[in-house]
């Protein structure tokens, strides 16, 4: 019985049967052997005898893919990337998005039913080669909208009070049941000293020279006009 011929596709087998003068030629075709055999992780022999790591291709999914997955998995609906591209009657009953802005690598989108008002604001952050939801804010159409994009706040940042309709209540400790110690007018700038502390479904930050206030009514100065101020803060 004849024994089937099996190709091992191993560079070491080739070297073992090569005369020394042909060694350089063998090394030169080493990369081709690795590609032909599908051994992309083995590396490519270098001229000094060491092994260089093979380059790893990178892929990045578009941010709209994260929105599409959210709409399909969480809402059970179809998704139109741009609300301006939605057409009747094919896109009735679907969700669509509108790009709002970018800050420090984060992307903000408004999301809502086609041919209607937006009901959510979503902030995406990059995670490896894809995008994930860093912040999701549901909007109640019966409540006034706080102006500006709610970008993540951080200690040391200078922010402006916006959207209270009057002033932002400052408390001695995080929480709506803590004693009120001050009230900061819309349009006033403050500096964040500490936080965040999550309680009462709000994110609280300690403001320099004041106390603790809810971050839902704090915005970066370049993101909002402080005179557009609906009510609704605790």
Beta strands, then each sheet from edge to edge (+ up, - down):
strand 1: 44-45
strand 2: 51-52
strand 3: 79-80
strand 4: 95-103
strand 5: 106-113
strand 6: 118-127
strand 7: 130-138
strand 8: 158-161
strand 9: 167-171
strand 10: 180-185
strand 11: 189-199
strand 12: 202-207
strand 13: 212-214
strand 14: 218-220
sheet 1: 1+ 2-
sheet 2: 3+ 4+ 5- 6+ 7-
sheet 3: 13+ 12- 11+ 8- 14+
sheet 4: 9+ 10-
end
